[in-house]
Amino acid sequence: MDFTTLGAAAAEALTLASFVGIGGGVLLGYVIGVIPGLSRSVAISIAIPMTFYMSPYIAISFLIGLSKGTAAGSAVSAILLNAPGEASSAATALDGYPMAKAGRPKTALQIGLLASVIGDILATIILIFVAIPFARVALMFGPYEMAAILAFALVFIAGLSSGSLFKGLAAGGLGIFLGTIGLDNQTGLPRMTFGYTELMDGMPLIAVAIGTLALSEMFVQSERLRHERGIMGVKLIHRPDDRITWPIFRKIGLTILRGTGVGTVVGVLPGLGPSVGSFMSYGMAQKASKNPEQFGKGAPEGIAASESADNAVIPAALIPLFGLGIPGNVSAALLIGAFAIHGITVGPLLLREQPELLYSIFAGMLLASLIMLALGWFGLMAFTQITKVPSHVVIPIVIFFCLAGMLLQGYGTFGLIILMGFALLGYLMKKFDYSFVTFLVAFIITPMLELNLRQSIILSRGDWSILLNRPIALFFIVCTLLALIMLAWRTVKTGKPAAGVPAD
Amino acid sequence: MVRKNFWSGIVVASFAVLALTWIIPNYAGTNPFARMPPDLVPSIAAWIMLICGVIITAGAVIEMIRSGQKPITTDIDWRGLGWALWPFVYVGAAIYFLSLFKITYVGIPLIAGLLLLLGERRWYMLLGCSVVPVLLLYMLSVYMMRIGMV
């Protein structure tokens, strides 16, 4: 490890601009996370246009800070309203809400915050120590290996993040199809642009991301308003005994460590996402507990298990992103788009070409965790007020920022029409239970997949036997086929999803 | 859900057929000298969609035969459908106005109108929630990004 680069990275992380950028990201994330229904991918997709004027380091750290803040903030509404800010905090509500109802809301919120921050910091440290050696190994990979790994990741995500494998694959197929629109990088021919010069660079990622994630979600939420109105929350009253104490912290310490481990493993695997991590961690904590009957009635371990795993998934999902350039979930896929906007190709080459940037981002992530702790601890009362903001006020403002985001990037009316088209597509995918996660990840990785596939075919001159000399590529091809068969068998046999939760 | 699967499977398969028979042959481009022609990846994607669409539809048909359901129902919640559709119409109309005026100018009535339609009647909420986001956008575009009013 180059200590000069490390020193420079630490120095950059401690500048005022860095504090303002990352702090702003965490604060915005916290606010958005507290509002039920606004997930971290919605937050990132709306925030990407805001990062255009920032430096690459500040922009990426801002978005990662936003992601972390959203994960921590979603626990507030889960505990006080029993309405998780996002799906991954649903496990937190199982014990958080009963504890808050029992007159200890501040204790529940503090347990959630501490578990979030500790899980997040530990997973970030794991990311730093794993991603760099991982990227060094990945630098030895050629196009065969990369194409095989990308295909494997896609099948894995399709199988695990959708209602059924076939729906997941259909969504992935549509993502690949739309991802090929634009100039063909070998022949330079316009491909499926229908004569529109605006499509020469491909479908605008911002339109696809904001449309399928944010705008479509607002349409879903506005439809839900017909049946669900009004907020029933727990009030936060000052009580001297309502705070986290050392015996409680000692009780949850091991649970936090276990949750971090579960969250890290789940985060590294593509397609699983924080919801699987938090519920898996909750289940393991319940099994390991001496009083499992207390779970669901306000057990502090339940909150700690869920929140530590939820937050550990975020840095862990960046391991395949920084190591291989493969996004494991939507948030990571959106980060690829943000990197691309700043002219950076994320993946193992980042370590070789811009190590200072990579180390600065790591330093920024640790700083974001500490800011999250400070903001969460001292701003607890203020954030609880946000839970009172009703959905019907949030929806118009978010729709406004969705439209403004497209115009800020200079797409004009054509971009807005594409945005509307993808919002309709995202809405239908959500209604008909097609995985928009698989769709978006497939759309984003298609150019990379096609490039590696093309290089493999040119290098091998169409001779498949060359794969016998590439054991890693062959291993992933076999894994892809096995995963496909197993997931198809499972879908046909049970008719149920393998995981069934979005890898947000 | 079975009926949803049936119709969505048909839509997916139909789109795939359209892509394979019209979009890809006419718009994906060909290069006989390239080892990997430009239409290969879109064709693979379309075949994946076609196979999956057929499987989803077939699964739904089998399920419908077993449970005695029909693919079409007369039990449609028209009010629910209207409630689901109006935000699309509203945003579609907003996009039309945005092709004529800058969002900084039409932002306030755009947000206020949507708030009113969603049931907000408090004047201070209408004013605050519609003015503050537009002001933030103005500051972002003019002073921070320096691209002028959008």
Interface residues (C-beta under 8 A of the other chain):
Chain A: M50 F52 Y53 S164 F166 K167 L169 A170 G172 G173 L174 I176 F177 T180 D184 Q186 T187 L189 P190 R191 M192 T193 F194 L215 M218 F219 S222 E223 L225 R226 R229 H392 V393 I395 P396 I397 I399 F400 F401 L403 A404 L407 L408 G410 G412 T413 L416 I417 M420 A423 L424 L428 K431 F432 D433 Y434 T446 L449 E450 L453 R454 I457 I458 R461 G462 G495
Chain B: M1 K4 N5 S8 V12 F15 A16 A19 I23 I24 Y27 A28 G29 N31 A34 R35 M36 P38 D39 V41 P42 I44 A45 A46 W47 I48 M49 C52 G53 I55 I56 G59 G80 W83 A84 P87 F88 V91 G92 A94 I95 L98 S99 I103 G107 L110 I111 L114 L115 L118 G119 E120 M125 C129 S130 P133 V134 L137 L140 S141 M144 M145 R146 I147 V150
